[in-house]
Amino acid sequence: MPSPEETQPRSPFKVSVSSPERKPEPASGPGCLLWGIMAVFVVGLAVLIVGLSGVAGWTSGLQVIHQEGTATLNAAINTQLGLIPGDVASGNTALLQARLQYLATLTPAVPGVAEYAATATALYIEHLPTITPTPSPTQPLPEITNTPEPVANTGGVSSNALDLPGLLNEAQSAMAVRDWDAAISTLDVILSADRTFESGTVRGLMSQALNAKALQLFRAGNLAQAIIVTGRAEDFGDIGDLSYERYVAELYLDAINTIGTGYPTAIRSLLQIYNVNPNYLDTTQLLFNQYVAYGDAWAAQTEYCPAAEQYSNALDILSDGGVRAKRDNARTLCDQATLTPDPNSLFTPDPNVPTIAPIGVPGT
């Protein structure tokens, strides 16, 4: 007998509903934005490194020029200090005072100037004449009148206190033995005391001495000092060939500052000097070294074709067996890396030899 549940009517619309399955979520990972930020950071870091290297080269060049300029000033100071003992021994208080006034105006202060000033004061007092008044008993003492105090000479040492003709002879004697430093120093004393004294002669001697001193510095490779002295010589007249010397020296100093900031830049700067005067100082050797280093940099990146080109450029400057071997090796590796064309594309068939036709097609 059927149970009551089996006798109940069944709805045709009643179906079992199962819970829907959950789809797995996609795995999370870095998005395009993050990769973009990382790429910008890497490029910015590379640009910063290149910029810092350029600043470093420029700064080192300024340091070289500053050091050489300081050396020029130190040489002038040492010259003046070396002449002071002679002034003290000879009792030349006027010239001693002129030297001390010059040294006292320098910044920073020259060590020992205060001690020399004390010595000069003692020397001056020692050389003062001793006057003992002996008035006549029958003559009344002279009346004391108020006389105006002498006005201080703010333009330098008074010309009345110096033996300007003697100083001029001293400068001419120094010129005769090519002691340019002593001549320039003595002429400076004359000019500081009286710029109108034998103006033509003094200025002519100063121009000659400064030109000779600048040329001496150029030949010795003291370029920054030579450029400074050349500028001063220009104030006293024509500088002649020094104009060319200064031009090349400025090119050389600029090129030195570019070494280390990039091979192409340094090579361009050195080529400017090489094209004007290839024998100027060590220009040829520096240019050769930059070409070789540039080739080595390409070879280190396995870029043998540009490496071979830079080695060839170096050999155009100087001959070197080691560099020649590097060039030949780079050329070999460059040829091996170059794709060889299909030899069949270069084959020209002989018209007298019948060609092989495809299967099913009669030959010609």
matplotlib code that plots the C-alpha trace (Angstrom):
import matplotlib.pyplot as plt

x = [0.0, 1.5, 2.4, 0.7, 3.8, 3.7, 0.1, 0.8, 0.8, 4.3, 4.9, 6.6, 8.4, 10.1, 13.7, 16.7, 19.0, 22.7, 25.0, 27.0, 30.7, 33.1, 35.6, 39.2, 40.5, 43.3, 46.8, 47.9, 51.3, 53.1, 51.1, 52.3, 52.4, 54.9, 57.1, 56.9, 58.0, 61.0, 62.1, 61.9, 64.0, 66.7, 66.9, 67.0, 69.8, 71.9, 71.4, 72.5, 75.7, 76.7, 75.9, 78.0, 80.9, 80.8, 80.6, 83.6, 85.7, 84.8, 85.5, 88.9, 89.9, 88.9, 91.0, 94.1, 93.7, 93.2, 96.3, 98.4, 97.1, 98.0, 101.5, 102.0, 101.0, 103.3, 106.2, 105.7, 105.5, 108.7, 110.5, 109.6, 110.5, 113.8, 114.7, 113.9, 117.1, 119.2, 117.2, 117.7, 121.5, 121.9, 119.6, 117.4, 114.3, 112.3, 112.4, 111.8, 108.7, 107.4, 107.8, 106.1, 103.2, 102.7, 102.8, 100.4, 97.7, 97.6, 94.8, 95.2, 97.8, 101.5, 103.1, 106.0, 105.0, 104.5, 107.9, 109.5, 107.5, 109.0, 112.5, 111.8, 110.7, 113.8, 116.0, 114.2, 114.8, 118.4, 119.0, 117.4, 120.0, 120.8, 120.4, 121.6, 120.3, 123.0, 121.4, 123.7, 123.4, 123.2, 120.5, 116.9, 115.3, 113.3, 109.6, 107.5, 105.0, 102.2, 103.0, 100.5, 101.1, 102.2, 99.4, 99.7, 100.4, 97.6, 98.8, 101.8, 105.4, 106.3, 108.5, 110.7, 111.5, 112.8, 115.8, 113.7, 116.7, 118.6, 115.6, 115.4, 119.0, 118.4, 115.5, 117.7, 120.4, 118.0, 116.7, 120.3, 120.7, 117.2, 116.0, 112.5, 111.0, 113.4, 112.9, 109.1, 109.2, 111.4, 109.4, 106.3, 107.9, 108.6, 105.0, 103.5, 105.6, 105.2, 103.5, 104.8, 108.5, 110.2, 106.8, 107.8, 111.0, 109.3, 106.3, 108.5, 110.7, 107.6, 106.1, 109.4, 109.8, 106.2, 106.3, 109.5, 108.2, 104.9, 106.7, 109.0, 105.9, 104.3, 107.4, 107.6, 104.0, 102.7, 99.8, 97.5, 100.2, 101.3, 97.8, 97.6, 101.0, 99.9, 96.8, 98.9, 101.5, 98.6, 98.1, 101.5, 101.6, 101.6, 101.9, 102.8, 103.0, 101.7, 98.2, 98.6, 100.3, 97.4, 94.8, 96.4, 96.9, 93.2, 92.3, 94.6, 93.3, 89.7, 90.6, 92.3, 89.1, 87.0, 89.2, 87.2, 83.8, 83.4, 85.6, 83.9, 84.0, 87.6, 88.6, 86.9, 88.6, 92.0, 91.6, 91.1, 94.7, 96.1, 94.9, 96.5, 99.7, 100.1, 103.4, 102.0, 103.0, 101.6, 98.6, 99.5, 100.0, 96.7, 94.7, 96.3, 95.4, 91.8, 91.3, 92.8, 90.6, 87.5, 88.3, 88.8, 85.4, 83.7, 85.6, 84.5, 80.9, 81.8, 81.2, 84.2, 83.4, 83.5, 86.4, 88.5, 87.6, 88.9, 92.1, 92.7, 92.2, 94.8, 97.3, 96.8, 98.2, 101.0, 102.4, 102.1, 102.4, 100.0, 97.3, 97.9, 97.3, 94.1, 92.9, 93.5, 91.8, 88.8, 88.5, 88.6, 85.8, 83.9, 84.0, 82.9, 79.9, 78.8, 76.2, 77.6, 75.3, 73.9, 76.4, 73.6, 72.4, 75.8, 76.1, 75.6, 74.8, 76.8, 74.5, 76.3, 75.4, 71.8, 69.9, 68.1, 64.4, 61.8, 60.2, 57.7, 59.0, 61.4, 64.8, 66.1]
y = [0.0, 3.4, 5.8, 9.1, 10.9, 8.9, 9.8, 13.6, 15.4, 16.4, 19.7, 19.5, 22.8, 21.7, 21.0, 20.8, 23.9, 23.3, 26.2, 27.7, 26.9, 29.8, 30.7, 30.9, 34.5, 35.3, 35.4, 38.9, 40.3, 43.5, 45.7, 47.8, 50.9, 49.4, 48.2, 51.7, 53.4, 51.0, 51.8, 55.6, 55.2, 53.2, 55.7, 58.6, 57.0, 56.5, 60.2, 61.2, 59.2, 60.7, 64.2, 63.7, 62.5, 65.6, 67.8, 65.9, 66.6, 70.3, 70.7, 69.0, 71.4, 74.4, 73.0, 72.7, 76.3, 77.5, 75.7, 77.1, 80.6, 80.2, 79.0, 82.3, 84.4, 82.3, 82.8, 86.6, 86.6, 84.5, 86.9, 89.9, 88.1, 87.0, 90.6, 92.0, 90.8, 92.6, 95.8, 95.4, 94.8, 97.9, 100.1, 100.9, 101.7, 103.2, 100.2, 98.0, 100.0, 99.6, 95.8, 95.5, 97.7, 95.4, 92.2, 93.7, 94.2, 90.5, 88.2, 85.9, 87.5, 86.6, 84.9, 86.9, 90.3, 91.7, 90.6, 92.2, 95.4, 95.5, 95.1, 97.9, 100.2, 99.5, 100.0, 103.3, 104.6, 103.4, 105.5, 108.7, 111.4, 112.5, 116.3, 118.0, 121.6, 124.1, 127.5, 130.5, 132.3, 135.6, 134.5, 134.1, 130.7, 130.6, 131.1, 128.0, 128.4, 126.0, 124.2, 122.0, 118.3, 116.5, 114.8, 111.0, 109.6, 107.1, 106.2, 104.3, 105.1, 108.7, 109.2, 111.6, 108.7, 106.5, 106.6, 106.1, 106.5, 103.9, 101.6, 102.0, 101.1, 98.0, 96.9, 97.4, 95.3, 92.5, 92.7, 92.3, 89.0, 87.8, 87.9, 88.6, 88.2, 90.7, 93.2, 93.0, 93.4, 96.5, 98.0, 97.5, 99.5, 102.3, 102.3, 102.2, 105.2, 107.4, 106.2, 109.3, 108.7, 107.8, 106.5, 105.4, 103.6, 101.9, 100.7, 99.5, 97.5, 96.1, 95.0, 93.3, 91.6, 90.3, 89.0, 87.1, 85.8, 84.6, 82.9, 81.2, 79.9, 78.6, 76.7, 75.1, 74.0, 76.3, 77.3, 78.9, 81.1, 82.0, 83.0, 85.3, 87.0, 87.4, 89.3, 91.7, 92.1, 93.1, 96.2, 97.5, 97.0, 94.5, 90.8, 89.5, 85.7, 85.4, 85.8, 82.5, 80.8, 81.8, 80.6, 77.1, 76.9, 77.6, 74.9, 72.5, 73.2, 72.8, 69.5, 68.3, 69.0, 66.8, 63.7, 61.3, 62.8, 60.8, 59.6, 61.4, 64.7, 64.4, 63.3, 66.3, 68.7, 67.2, 67.2, 71.0, 71.3, 68.5, 70.2, 73.5, 72.2, 68.4, 68.8, 70.9, 69.4, 65.8, 66.4, 63.6, 61.0, 62.1, 61.8, 58.4, 57.2, 58.3, 56.5, 53.3, 53.5, 54.1, 51.0, 49.0, 50.2, 48.9, 45.6, 45.1, 45.2, 42.7, 45.5, 44.7, 46.7, 50.1, 48.9, 48.2, 51.7, 53.4, 51.3, 52.4, 56.0, 55.6, 54.1, 57.1, 59.2, 56.9, 53.5, 50.8, 47.0, 46.2, 48.4, 47.0, 43.5, 44.7, 46.2, 43.0, 40.8, 43.2, 43.2, 39.3, 39.1, 41.8, 39.9, 36.7, 38.5, 39.9, 37.7, 36.1, 36.4, 33.2, 32.0, 30.8, 34.4, 35.3, 32.4, 33.2, 30.0, 29.2, 29.6, 26.7, 24.3, 22.9, 23.6, 20.9, 21.3, 20.3, 16.9, 16.7, 19.7, 19.2, 20.7, 23.4]
z = [0.0, -0.9, 1.8, 2.2, 0.9, -2.3, -2.9, -2.7, -6.0, -7.3, -8.9, -12.2, -11.5, -8.3, -9.1, -6.9, -7.1, -6.5, -5.3, -8.1, -8.2, -7.4, -10.1, -9.0, -8.7, -11.0, -9.5, -8.5, -9.7, -10.6, -13.0, -15.9, -13.7, -11.4, -14.3, -15.8, -12.6, -12.3, -15.9, -15.3, -12.1, -13.9, -16.8, -14.3, -12.3, -15.5, -16.5, -13.0, -13.1, -16.5, -15.2, -12.1, -14.1, -16.2, -13.1, -11.6, -14.7, -14.8, -11.0, -11.4, -14.2, -12.0, -9.2, -11.5, -12.6, -9.0, -7.8, -10.6, -9.9, -6.3, -7.3, -9.3, -6.2, -4.0, -6.4, -6.3, -2.5, -2.2, -4.5, -2.4, 0.9, -0.6, -1.4, 2.1, 3.9, 1.3, 1.9, 5.7, 5.2, 3.0, 5.2, 2.2, 4.4, 1.5, -0.7, 2.4, 3.2, -0.4, -0.3, 3.1, 2.0, -1.0, 1.1, 3.6, 1.0, 0.0, 1.1, 2.9, 5.1, 4.4, 7.4, 9.0, 7.6, 11.1, 12.2, 9.1, 9.9, 13.4, 11.9, 9.4, 12.2, 14.3, 11.2, 10.5, 14.1, 13.9, 10.8, 12.2, 12.5, 16.1, 16.4, 19.6, 19.7, 20.8, 20.8, 21.1, 24.5, 22.7, 20.3, 21.4, 20.8, 17.6, 18.0, 17.6, 14.9, 14.0, 10.8, 9.0, 9.4, 6.2, 4.4, 4.3, 0.9, 0.3, -3.2, -2.1, -1.1, -1.7, -4.7, -2.6, -0.3, -3.1, -5.4, -8.5, -10.9, -8.9, -8.9, -12.7, -13.1, -10.8, -13.1, -16.2, -14.7, -13.9, -17.5, -18.8, -17.0, -17.9, -14.2, -15.2, -11.7, -10.1, -13.0, -12.7, -8.9, -9.1, -11.9, -9.8, -6.9, -9.3, -10.7, -7.2, -6.2, -9.3, -12.5, -14.3, -13.7, -17.0, -18.1, -21.6, -20.4, -17.4, -19.3, -22.2, -19.8, -18.0, -21.3, -22.3, -18.9, -18.8, -22.4, -21.7, -18.4, -19.9, -22.8, -20.2, -18.3, -21.6, -22.5, -19.0, -19.2, -16.5, -18.6, -16.1, -14.7, -18.3, -19.2, -16.2, -16.9, -20.6, -19.5, -17.5, -20.4, -22.6, -20.3, -21.2, -25.0, -27.8, -26.8, -30.3, -30.5, -26.9, -28.3, -30.2, -27.2, -25.0, -27.5, -27.8, -24.0, -23.3, -25.8, -24.1, -20.6, -21.8, -23.4, -20.2, -18.3, -20.7, -20.2, -18.1, -19.0, -22.3, -25.1, -28.0, -26.2, -25.1, -28.7, -30.3, -27.9, -28.4, -32.2, -32.1, -30.7, -32.8, -36.0, -34.9, -33.4, -33.1, -31.2, -28.4, -25.1, -24.9, -27.2, -29.6, -26.8, -25.1, -28.4, -29.1, -25.6, -25.9, -29.2, -27.8, -24.6, -26.8, -28.8, -25.7, -24.4, -27.6, -27.5, -23.9, -25.2, -28.0, -30.5, -32.6, -35.7, -34.0, -31.8, -35.0, -36.3, -33.1, -33.1, -36.7, -35.7, -33.0, -35.4, -37.7, -34.8, -33.6, -34.5, -31.9, -32.3, -29.5, -30.8, -34.3, -33.0, -31.2, -34.5, -36.5, -33.9, -33.8, -37.6, -37.7, -35.0, -36.9, -40.1, -38.4, -36.8, -40.2, -42.0, -45.2, -48.2, -49.7, -52.2, -54.5, -54.9, -56.3, -58.7, -62.4, -64.4, -67.5, -70.5, -72.2, -69.5, -69.5, -66.3, -64.4, -64.8, -62.2, -62.4, -65.2, -67.0, -69.9, -69.6, -71.9]

ax = plt.figure().add_subplot(projection="3d")
ax.plot(x, y, z, "-o")
ax.set_aspect("equal")
plt.show()
